[in-house]
């Protein structure tokens, strides 16, 4: 009887009060998943070049802009421009340390603070207004691209940062009528 009692007591000790060396299978799987997630987030946080090369995060669904917008404008006086009605199109961002110093298709040098966009058809210098989750910016076309199906815009990393645009998504845009000779 005493032997049976000791086996039962050991069993209770194992299941009710696991120490750090005796973790149940469910707890081990949970800890492993948490560690993998933390590692993946750490890699994304310290590798901005890799995110830029792949286009960043997963696709997002279009969300209408909020009524209060934070506006950032470049060299254009937005009040003097007339824009087309807003549309939605696929967008991503590009940049990163491997691209700084390179010349764009429109003759500018790409720098970390360069605010601009790439588009395949609009003339260089065409101002385009972008709205993303309550933030807006007017940016000129400075480059050609993107060359990925389903995307019409590639924002520089500074433009994406100003909009708090983090990867790939459908973005609201309007083209300045005065500058555009080709429609989208």
C-alpha positions in Angstrom: 0.0 0.0 0.0 2.8 2.4 0.8 4.4 1.7 -2.6 1.1 2.5 -4.3 0.8 5.8 -2.4 4.4 6.9 -3.4 3.7 6.2 -7.1 0.5 8.2 -6.9 2.2 11.1 -5.1 5.0 11.3 -7.6 2.4 11.3 -10.4 0.6 14.2 -8.8 3.9 16.1 -8.3 4.6 15.8 -12.0 1.2 16.9 -13.3 0.2 19.6 -10.8 3.5 21.4 -10.2 5.8 21.1 -13.2 9.2 22.7 -12.7 11.2 24.3 -15.5 12.8 20.9 -16.3 9.4 19.2 -16.4 7.1 21.1 -18.8 4.1 19.3 -20.4 3.9 18.7 -24.1 1.2 21.5 -24.6 3.4 24.0 -22.8 6.5 23.0 -24.8 4.6 23.5 -28.1 3.3 26.9 -26.9 6.8 28.0 -25.8 8.3 26.9 -29.1 5.7 28.8 -31.1 6.2 31.9 -29.0 10.0 31.7 -29.5 9.7 31.2 -33.3 7.3 34.2 -33.6 9.6 36.4 -31.5 12.6 35.4 -33.7 10.7 36.1 -36.9 9.6 39.5 -35.6 13.2 40.3 -34.6 14.5 39.4 -38.1 11.9 41.7 -39.7 12.8 44.5 -37.4 16.5 44.5 -38.1 16.4 43.7 -41.8 14.6 46.6 -43.6 16.5 45.9 -46.8 15.0 42.4 -47.0 11.5 43.9 -46.5 12.1 46.4 -49.2 13.4 43.8 -51.6 10.3 41.6 -51.1 7.8 44.4 -51.0 7.1 44.1 -47.3 4.1 42.7 -45.5 1.2 40.7 -46.9 -1.6 42.4 -48.9 -4.1 44.5 -47.2 -7.7 45.3 -48.2 -8.6 48.8 -49.2 -9.8 51.0 -46.3 -11.4 54.4 -47.0 -9.4 57.3 -45.6 -10.6 58.8 -42.3 -12.0 62.2 -42.2 -9.0 63.7 -40.3 -6.0 63.4 -42.5 -2.4 64.1 -41.8 -1.0 65.8 -44.9 2.6 65.9 -46.0 3.4 67.9 -49.1 6.6 68.0 -51.1 7.6 71.0 -53.4 4.0 71.3 -54.7 1.4 73.7 -53.5 -1.5 71.3 -53.1 -4.0 74.2 -53.1 -3.0 75.2 -56.6 -3.4 71.7 -58.1 -6.5 70.1 -59.4 -6.7 66.4 -59.0 -8.6 63.7 -60.8 -11.2 61.8 -58.7 -9.6 59.3 -56.3 -9.1 55.7 -57.5 -7.6 52.6 -55.9 -4.6 50.7 -57.2 -2.0 48.2 -56.0 1.1 49.7 -54.5 4.3 48.7 -52.8 7.5 50.5 -51.7 11.1 50.3 -52.6 14.4 51.6 -51.3 16.9 50.5 -48.8 20.6 50.9 -48.3 21.4 48.9 -51.4 19.6 51.4 -53.6 20.7 54.8 -52.0 22.8 56.8 -54.5 21.4 55.1 -57.6 19.9 57.3 -60.4 16.1 57.0 -61.1 14.6 56.8 -64.5 13.8 60.5 -64.3 17.3 61.5 -63.4 17.1 62.0 -59.7 19.5 60.4 -57.2 17.6 58.1 -54.8 18.4 59.0 -51.1 16.7 58.0 -47.8 14.7 61.3 -47.7 13.6 61.2 -51.4 9.8 61.5 -51.6 8.6 60.2 -54.9 6.8 57.3 -56.7 7.5 55.0 -59.6 4.8 54.6 -62.3 5.1 53.0 -65.8 3.0 55.6 -67.8 2.9 59.0 -66.2 5.4 61.7 -67.2 8.3 62.4 -64.9 7.4 65.1 -62.3 3.7 64.5 -62.3 2.3 65.2 -58.8 0.1 62.4 -57.4 -1.8 62.6 -54.2 -1.9 59.4 -52.1 -4.1 58.6 -49.1 -3.5 55.7 -46.8 -5.4 55.2 -43.4 -5.9 58.9 -42.8 -2.5 60.1 -44.0 -1.9 61.9 -47.3 1.0 63.0 -49.3 1.7 64.6 -52.7 4.6 63.0 -54.4 6.1 63.4 -57.9 6.7 60.6 -60.3 10.5 60.0 -60.2 11.0 56.5 -61.5 9.5 53.7 -63.7 7.9 50.6 -62.3 6.7 48.6 -60.6 7.0 45.6 -62.9 4.9 43.2 -60.8 1.4 42.2 -61.9 -1.3 44.0 -60.0 0.7 47.0 -58.9 0.6 50.5 -60.4 2.7 52.4 -57.8 6.0 51.9 -56.1 6.5 54.5 -53.3 10.0 55.5 -52.2 10.7 54.4 -48.6 10.4 58.1 -47.4 7.0 58.4 -49.1 5.9 55.1 -47.6 7.1 56.2 -44.2 5.2 59.5 -44.4 2.0 57.6 -45.2 2.8 54.8 -42.6 2.4 52.4 -45.5 4.2 49.2 -44.5 4.2 46.9 -47.4 1.9 45.9 -50.2 -1.7 47.1 -50.5 -4.4 48.9 -52.4 -3.9 52.7 -52.0 -6.1 55.7 -52.9 -4.6 58.0 -55.4 -5.4 61.1 -57.5 -3.3 62.5 -60.4 -2.8 66.2 -60.8 -4.6 67.1 -64.0 -2.3 70.0 -65.0 0.7 67.7 -65.3 -0.7 64.5 -66.6 -0.7 64.0 -70.4 -1.6 60.2 -70.1 -4.5 58.9 -68.1 -4.5 55.9 -65.8 
